[in-house]
């Protein structure tokens, strides 16, 4: 199972950025069906190069970035072809109406179900 399949199979409703550690370049995103009842998934991204994502979001669908999106990001960031994780999250930011695409580029990813 790919990390994209694993992320989408959790069927988690809401997500939030729990923390980002600049010294280790590690991003932790937590997801839950209802945060009042605990966390259902933790996403740990390592060697984060690029983050374009709201603090909290819902109705997330995860996919790899497209070739066109990679070309656009490479114009700003240089060659990203060797990045291990090129993640697009289509989601609705909390408090907003409508979905948008958000991007995270990282060296690695771990998905842990609680």
C-alpha positions as CSV (number, residue, x, y, z in Angstrom):
1,X,0.0,0.0,0.0
2,X,1.4,3.4,-0.9
3,X,1.4,6.2,1.6
4,X,-1.4,7.9,-0.5
5,X,-3.6,4.8,-0.2
6,X,-2.8,4.6,3.5
7,X,-3.7,8.3,4.1
8,X,-7.0,8.0,2.1
9,X,-8.0,4.8,3.7
10,X,-8.1,6.3,7.2
11,X,-11.4,8.1,6.3
12,X,-10.5,10.8,8.9
13,X,-12.7,13.9,8.9
14,X,-10.6,16.7,10.4
15,X,-6.8,17.4,10.5
16,X,-4.6,19.9,12.2
17,X,-0.9,20.7,12.3
18,X,0.2,19.6,15.7
19,X,3.8,20.9,15.5
20,X,6.7,21.7,13.3
21,X,10.3,21.4,14.5
22,X,12.6,23.6,12.4
23,X,15.8,22.0,13.9
24,X,14.8,18.5,12.7
25,X,12.6,19.7,9.8
26,X,9.8,17.4,11.1
27,X,6.1,18.2,10.7
28,X,3.4,16.4,12.7
29,X,-0.2,16.4,11.4
30,X,-2.9,14.8,13.5
31,X,-6.3,13.7,12.3
32,X,-9.5,12.7,13.9
33,X,-13.2,12.0,13.3
34,X,-13.9,14.1,16.4
35,X,-10.9,15.6,18.3
36,X,-13.0,15.5,21.5
37,X,-12.7,11.7,21.4
38,X,-9.0,11.5,20.5
39,X,-6.6,11.2,17.6
40,X,-7.2,8.5,14.9
41,X,-4.1,9.1,12.7
42,X,-0.8,10.8,13.1
43,X,1.2,11.8,10.0
44,X,4.9,12.5,10.5
45,X,6.7,14.2,7.6
46,X,10.5,14.4,7.8
47,X,13.0,16.6,6.0
48,X,10.2,19.0,5.1
49,X,11.3,21.3,2.3
50,X,8.1,23.1,1.5
51,X,4.8,23.6,3.3
52,X,1.7,25.3,1.8
53,X,-1.1,24.1,4.1
54,X,-3.6,25.6,6.5
55,X,-3.2,25.0,10.2
56,X,-6.4,23.0,10.3
57,X,-8.5,21.5,7.5
58,X,-11.2,19.0,6.8
59,X,-12.6,16.7,4.0
60,X,-9.0,15.9,2.9
61,X,-8.2,13.9,-0.2
62,X,-4.6,13.0,-0.6
63,X,-2.7,12.5,-3.9
64,X,0.7,12.9,-5.4
65,X,1.4,16.2,-7.2
66,X,0.9,16.2,-10.9
67,X,3.7,16.7,-13.4
68,X,2.5,20.3,-14.0
69,X,2.4,21.1,-10.3
70,X,5.9,19.7,-10.0
71,X,7.1,21.9,-12.8
72,X,5.5,25.0,-11.1
73,X,7.0,24.2,-7.7
74,X,10.4,23.5,-9.3
75,X,10.4,27.0,-10.8
76,X,10.3,28.4,-7.2
77,X,12.3,25.7,-5.3
78,X,14.7,24.2,-7.8
79,X,14.8,20.6,-8.8
80,X,12.4,18.6,-6.5
81,X,12.4,15.4,-8.5
82,X,14.3,13.5,-5.8
83,X,11.9,14.4,-3.0
84,X,10.5,11.2,-1.5
85,X,7.1,12.8,-0.7
86,X,5.3,15.2,-3.1
87,X,2.0,15.5,-1.5
88,X,-1.1,17.4,-2.6
89,X,-4.0,17.7,-0.1
90,X,-7.3,18.8,-1.5
91,X,-9.2,20.0,1.5
92,X,-11.4,22.7,3.0
93,X,-9.6,25.0,5.5
94,X,-11.6,25.3,8.7
95,X,-13.8,28.4,8.6
96,X,-13.7,28.6,4.8
97,X,-16.1,27.6,2.2
98,X,-14.8,25.5,-0.6
99,X,-11.8,23.2,-1.2
100,X,-8.3,24.1,-2.4
101,X,-5.1,22.2,-3.2
102,X,-2.3,22.4,-0.7
103,X,1.3,21.1,-1.1
104,X,3.9,19.5,1.1
105,X,7.3,18.4,-0.1
106,X,9.3,16.2,2.3
107,X,12.0,13.5,2.4
108,X,9.9,10.9,4.2
109,X,6.5,10.1,5.7
110,X,5.1,7.8,8.4
111,X,1.4,7.2,8.9
112,X,0.4,5.9,12.3
113,X,-3.1,4.9,13.1
114,X,-4.1,5.2,16.7
